[in-house]
């Protein structure tokens, strides 16, 4: 399994009036974590754009479970990996560690797309290239 890990510090603006992380921030951090997963796999977007005709990986589903509250000043460690592969889609799972506790867990399902050759104003799902799949542990 190819795993990416990075840290985020909970800042003042990440918290709600109860002084805990506002749930929507976990979705933003999952999006960031997927980007860092690609970077760690040496799949920078500028590089991918030139090789794979401007690909995109739009989100089609996201889910979060919130286990233990994180607060202002906490440092969360986010572990991310591709947990499921389809022909044109993949699921990235994320675990948010706050010290020895799991603060949250979630996933994003994404589809490998690029410009539709028959309709350049739209994108279309295409099979995930083998090189991309292999780089991300598939």
N, C-alpha and C positions, 0 to 999 in steps of 0.2 A: 504494500500500500504506500503510495506517495503522499506524504503529509507535509502540510505547510503550517507553521506556527508563527504568530506574531502577537504583540501586546498592544493594548489600548489603555490609556488612563481615563478614568471617568472624570469628566470636567463638569463644572458648575452647570453649564447649559444642557448637559445630558440628562439632568435630573428633573423630576416633576416636583410639585409642591410638597409631596411626602418625603422628599430628599432621597428618593431612590431613582435608579435609571428608568427613564420613560421607555416603554416597551418598543416603540418605533425605532429607537436607536440600535437595537439588536439587528433589525433588518438592514439598516444602513451599514452596520459593521459586518454583516454577512456578505453584503455586496462587495465591500472593501476586501474582505478575506478571500473571496473568489478571485478578485484581481491579483492579490498577492500570491495565490496558488498558481495562477498562470505565470506570473513573473518568476517564481521559484523554479518552475518547470522550463524556464528559458523560452516562454511563449509571450513575449512582449507584444502588445497590440500593434505597434508600428511595424514590427517585423511580420506579424500575421497578415496585416493589410496587404503587404506587397506579395506575399506568397500565395494567399488564399482568396484573392479578389474581394477584399474588404469584408471579412466575416463579422458577424455579430453573434452574441449569445443571449438573446432576450429571455427574460424571466417569464415562465408560464405558471409557476406555482411556488409558494413560499409558506413555511410553517415554523412556528416557534413554540417551545415549551419553556416556561420560566420557573426555575426551581428554587432559587435563593436570591434575595434582593442584593443588588450591587449598589454602592453609594458613592457619593462624591469623594474623589481621592483614591478609590480602589483601582488597582491595576488588574485588568482581565487578560488572560492568555487565551487566545483563540486558536484552536486546532481545526484544520479543514482538510478534507480529502474528498475525492470522487467516490461515492458509495454505490452508485448504480450507473450502468451504461445501457443505452439503447442504441439503435442505429443512427438516429439523428438527435437524440437528447441524452442528457446526463444529469445526475443529481449530485450536488455538493452538500455534504453534511458538515456541520460546525458544532463544536463544543466550546462553551465559554467557561473557563476555570477562573474562580476568584479564590486564590490561595488553595486550600484543600477542598473547597466546595465547588460544585457545578452550579453556576449561576443560571445558565440557560443552555438549551440545545435547539438546533434548528436545521432546516435544509432548504435548498433552492433547487428547483428543477429548471433547467435551461435547455434551449434548442439551438443547435448549430445552424446558423443561417448565413446567407450572403445575398448579394443583389440578384434578383430574378432576371436571367438573361432575356426573357420574353417580355418583361415589364420592369425596366430599370428604375422606376419610381418606387418599387416595392422590394421586400426581401422574401426569401423562400427557404424552407428547411432543406438541408442537404446532408448526406452522410458525413459523420465526423471523420476527418482524415486520420488514417492510421498513425501518422507521425504525432498528431496531437493527442490521440488516445494513449499511445505509448508513453509520451512525455508525462502525462498525468496519471500514470500507473495502471492503465487499462490493458 
